[in-house]
Amino acid sequence: MIASKRNNRPDRRLLTIGVLGTSGKTSTSLMLATMMKSFGMRVAYQTDLGSSDGVMTDTCEQSLPCGEALINWLGESADCMCKAAIIEIDDHSARTGGYDAIQFDVLVVTGKDAPGEDFGPSSLQCLTDRLTTSGVIIAPEGNERIDRVIAQADCQSLGYGTTTGCEFGANIIDQSGGMSTIMLSAGDTSAMMETALCGYTMASNIAAASTLGVLLGFSVHQVGESLSSLRSIPGRCQRMVDFGRATVVLENGGRPDRIQASLRTARATTVGGQTWCVLSLGDFYDAHELARIGSMIERHSHRCIVTGDSDDEAFLRRAHLILDGVKDCAAIRLVADPRKAISWAIRHAGPRDTITVFTNEKAKSPKRDRETWDELKNIVETERQSVEYREPVPVHGTKVSLKLYR
């Protein structure tokens, strides 16, 4: 509170937006920043991939700030004449009072489940106490846990989703060739948009961002045009396309449901080829989650490669736990070197195939996270140079299905 008073309550000089949830926080935050900038607003943001005070963009070596550091950043952003500040919420910091000196005008909830642990208040419950009297919560529709928290908070709320019945929706019309055609809807108004961010998870994030855009008074057509300008997010459905060679998708993974969603998206956007999965074993999975991941990668991909650090003593133990959920263990290839695993997949994949690479690393800092994705991009580009160009085999007799929407 002392830092807040010293900076003349910077959270009240800005439109303060908090983004929280189990997944999609970084993507939604960057979508919101892109959309609001296109509307002519100077925007500050804090995410796992970097931050901006409205003038300078930075990828610092520290993790997401909270407490006094966040207050000082808000003060600098207000001094830079920003109109809004977008803050990616850390779940642990929210539950331990890291945002108690800030009042939020809007809370955007992403993901399917309400964030929080089995015991004690969730981060959403903690942050509803920090919502202004006229504040709004934007949350996915049809989630009982989130709806119960919002009802207890007795505040205004708006719901979004990816189905036709939602008041604010983003319905996928088609996704192929690495592009999605999405119909945005807000009440009785709709607009079409095209984006390179594919999958229902990204469509849900787009719906959340479009809800705030409409709330700010902009039309659905303006919102769709601005969101379609965001072509790529590092480590979030980041596609690397090269004609005549396999497409590589870089994903951070981190949770079983996110891995499943990414593989489903890869399979839906792959035409006439196979889906490959290169999975690095994270050190934060328990035995049950590893077995579940093994079942997922076997079910949703044609070829699976499990990799990790060869110096890690727990690599073989975690690999065996993954195989506990696999029916055909011989179909899973183990490679104790992530670079060799990516190289082998690129050399053996066909030109129409899609290779999804999961790092499963927790973000330690924006700088470290960006360096990881740049390093993977260089590995992929280097390995592609050693692969001869192959003409894609034409796909004949492909079944065409038509979808009718009311």
Residue pairs with C-beta under 8 A, 6 or more apart in sequence:
1 101
3 67
3 68
3 71
3 72
3 101
4 10
4 11
4 71
4 101
4 102
6 75
7 71
7 72
7 74
7 75
7 78
8 75
8 78
10 71
10 74
10 75
10 77
10 78
11 71
11 74
11 85
11 102
11 103
11 104
12 103
13 78
14 44
14 74
14 77
14 78
14 82
14 83
14 84
14 85
15 83
15 84
15 85
15 105
15 106
16 74
16 84
16 85
16 87
16 102
16 103
16 104
16 105
16 106
17 32
17 84
17 85
17 86
17 87
17 104
17 105
17 106
17 107
17 108
17 212
18 87
18 89
18 99
18 104
18 106
18 107
18 108
18 127
19 25
19 28
19 29
19 32
19 86
19 87
19 88
19 89
19 108
19 110
20 88
20 89
20 91
20 94
20 107
20 108
20 109
20 110
20 115
20 123
20 124
20 127
21 28
21 108
21 109
21 110
21 111
21 115
22 110
22 111
22 112
22 113
22 115
22 255
23 110
23 111
23 112
23 201
23 254
23 255
23 257
23 258
24 110
24 111
24 201
24 202
24 204
24 205
24 208
25 47
25 48
25 88
25 89
25 110
26 47
26 48
26 49
26 88
26 233
26 236
27 197
27 202
27 205
27 233
27 236
28 108
28 110
28 205
28 208
28 209
29 45
29 46
29 47
29 86
29 87
29 88
30 45
30 47
30 49
30 230
30 233
31 205
31 206
31 208
31 209
31 227
31 230
32 43
32 45
32 86
32 108
32 209
32 212
33 43
33 45
33 52
33 86
34 226
34 227
34 229
34 230
35 209
35 212
35 213
35 223
35 226
35 227
36 43
36 83
36 84
36 86
36 213
36 216
37 43
38 225
38 226
38 229
39 213
39 216
39 218
39 222
39 226
41 83
41 84
42 54
42 80
42 81
42 82
42 83
43 52
43 54
43 82
43 83
43 84
43 85
43 86
44 51
44 52
44 53
44 54
44 73
44 74
44 77
44 80
44 82
44 84
44 85
44 86
45 51
45 52
45 85
45 86
45 87
45 88
46 64
46 65
46 70
46 73
46 85
46 86
46 87
46 88
47 64
47 86
47 88
47 366
48 64
48 88
48 363
48 366
48 369
49 59
49 233
49 234
49 235
49 366
49 369
49 370
50 57
50 58
50 59
50 60
50 366
50 370
51 57
51 58
51 59
51 60
51 73
51 366
52 58
53 73
53 76
53 77
53 80
53 82
54 77
54 80
54 81
54 82
55 80
58 366
59 366
59 367
59 369
59 370
60 365
60 366
60 367
61 365
61 366
61 367
61 368
62 69
62 365
63 90
63 363
63 364
63 365
64 88
64 90
64 93
65 73
66 90
66 93
66 98
66 99
67 93
67 98
67 101
70 87
70 98
70 99
70 102
71 101
71 102
74 85
74 102
77 85
87 99
87 102
89 99
89 123
89 127
90 98
91 115
91 116
91 123
92 98
93 99
94 123
94 126
94 127
95 116
95 117
95 120
95 121
95 122
95 123
95 126
97 126
99 126
99 127
99 130
100 130
102 130
103 130
103 131
103 132
103 135
104 127
104 130
104 131
104 132
104 135
105 131
105 132
105 134
105 135
105 136
106 135
106 136
106 137
106 138
106 212
106 215
107 124
107 127
107 128
107 131
107 135
107 136
107 137
107 138
108 138
108 139
108 208
108 212
109 115
109 124
109 137
109 138
109 139
109 140
109 146
109 208
110 140
110 204
110 205
110 208
111 140
112 140
112 143
112 257
113 143
113 145
114 122
114 124
114 143
114 145
114 146
114 149
115 122
115 123
115 124
116 122
116 123
116 124
116 125
122 149
124 146
124 149
125 149
125 152
125 153
128 137
128 149
128 150
128 152
128 153
128 155
129 153
131 137
131 153
131 155
134 156
135 155
135 156
136 155
136 156
136 157
136 158
136 215
137 150
137 153
137 155
137 156
137 157
137 158
138 157
138 158
138 159
138 160
138 208
138 211
138 212
138 215
139 146
139 147
139 150
139 157
139 158
139 159
139 160
140 146
140 159
140 160
140 161
140 204
140 208
141 159
141 160
141 161
141 166
141 167
142 159
142 161
150 157
158 167
158 168
158 211
158 215
159 166
159 167
159 168
160 166
160 167
160 168
160 169
160 170
160 204
160 207
160 208
160 210
160 211
161 168
161 169
161 204
161 207
162 169
162 170
162 171
162 172
162 200
162 203
162 204
162 207
163 169
163 171
164 171
164 185
164 405
164 406
166 185
166 207
167 185
167 186
167 187
168 185
168 186
168 207
168 210
168 211
168 214
169 183
169 184
169 185
169 207
170 182
170 183
170 184
170 185
170 203
170 204
170 206
170 207
170 210
171 182
171 183
171 185
171 203
171 405
172 180
172 181
172 182
172 200
172 203
173 181
173 182
173 183
173 192
173 403
173 405
174 180
174 181
174 403
175 181
175 198
175 199
175 265
175 268
175 269
176 268
176 269
176 271
177 269
177 271
178 196
178 198
178 239
178 241
178 247
178 269
179 194
179 195
179 196
179 198
180 194
180 195
180 196
180 197
180 198
180 199
180 202
180 203
181 192
181 193
181 194
182 192
182 193
182 194
182 195
182 203
182 206
182 224
183 190
183 191
183 192
183 193
183 405
184 190
184 191
184 192
184 193
184 206
184 207
184 210
184 220
184 223
184 224
185 220
186 210
186 211
186 214
186 220
189 219
189 220
190 220
191 219
191 220
191 221
191 223
191 224
192 224
193 206
193 224
193 225
193 227
193 228
194 228
195 202
195 206
195 227
195 228
195 230
195 231
196 231
196 232
196 239
197 205
197 206
197 230
197 232
197 233
197 236
197 237
198 237
198 265
198 268
198 269
199 237
199 261
199 262
199 264
199 265
199 268
200 261
200 264
200 265
201 258
201 261
201 262
201 265
202 236
202 237
202 265
206 227
209 223
209 227
210 220
210 223
210 224
210 227
213 222
213 223
213 226
213 227
214 220
214 223
232 238
232 239
234 250
234 369
234 370
234 373
235 250
235 251
235 252
235 359
235 369
235 372
235 373
236 251
236 252
237 249
237 251
237 262
237 265
238 249
238 250
238 251
238 373
239 247
239 248
239 249
240 247
240 248
240 249
240 250
240 377
240 380
240 381
241 247
242 384
243 351
244 351
244 389
244 390
244 391
244 392
245 346
245 349
245 351
245 384
245 387
245 389
245 390
246 273
246 276
246 345
246 346
246 349
246 350
246 351
246 352
246 353
246 354
246 355
247 270
247 353
247 354
247 355
248 342
248 346
248 354
248 355
248 356
248 357
248 380
249 262
249 266
249 354
249 355
249 356
249 357
250 357
250 359
250 373
250 376
250 377
251 258
251 259
251 262
251 356
251 357
251 358
251 359
252 258
252 358
252 359
252 360
252 361
252 363
253 259
253 262
253 279
253 282
253 358
253 359
253 360
254 282
254 360
254 361
254 362
256 289
256 292
256 293
256 296
259 279
259 293
259 296
259 297
259 358
260 296
260 300
262 356
262 358
263 275
263 277
263 296
263 297
263 300
263 301
263 356
264 300
266 275
266 301
266 354
266 356
267 275
267 300
267 301
269 354
270 352
270 353
270 354
271 352
271 395
271 398
272 352
272 392
272 393
272 395
272 398
273 350
273 351
273 352
273 353
273 354
274 302
274 303
274 349
274 350
274 352
274 353
274 354
275 300
275 301
275 302
275 303
275 353
275 354
275 356
276 301
276 302
276 303
276 304
276 305
276 345
276 349
276 353
276 354
276 355
276 356
277 297
277 300
277 301
277 303
277 304
277 305
277 355
277 356
277 358
278 305
278 307
278 338
278 341
278 342
278 345
278 355
278 356
278 357
278 358
279 293
279 297
279 304
279 305
279 306
279 307
279 322
279 358
279 360
280 307
280 308
280 338
280 357
280 358
280 359
280 360
280 361
281 290
281 306
281 307
281 308
281 315
281 318
281 319
281 322
281 360
282 360
282 361
282 362
283 312
283 314
283 318
284 362
285 293
285 318
285 321
285 360
287 321
287 324
290 318
290 321
290 322
290 324
290 325
291 321
291 322
291 324
291 325
292 325
293 322
293 325
294 321
294 322
294 323
294 324
294 325
294 326
294 332
295 325
295 326
297 304
297 306
297 322
297 332
298 304
298 325
298 326
298 327
298 328
298 331
298 332
301 356
303 331
303 333
303 345
303 349
304 331
304 332
304 333
305 332
305 333
305 334
305 335
305 341
305 344
305 345
306 319
306 322
306 332
306 333
306 334
306 335
307 334
307 335
307 336
307 337
307 338
307 340
307 341
308 315
308 318
308 319
308 336
308 338
309 315
309 336
309 338
310 336
310 337
315 336
319 334
322 332
323 329
323 332
326 332
333 341
333 344
335 341
335 344
339 379
342 355
342 357
342 376
342 379
342 380
342 383
343 379
343 383
345 355
346 355
346 380
346 383
346 384
346 387
347 383
347 386
347 387
349 355
350 390
350 392
351 390
351 391
351 392
352 392
352 393
352 395
357 376
359 372
359 376
361 372
363 369
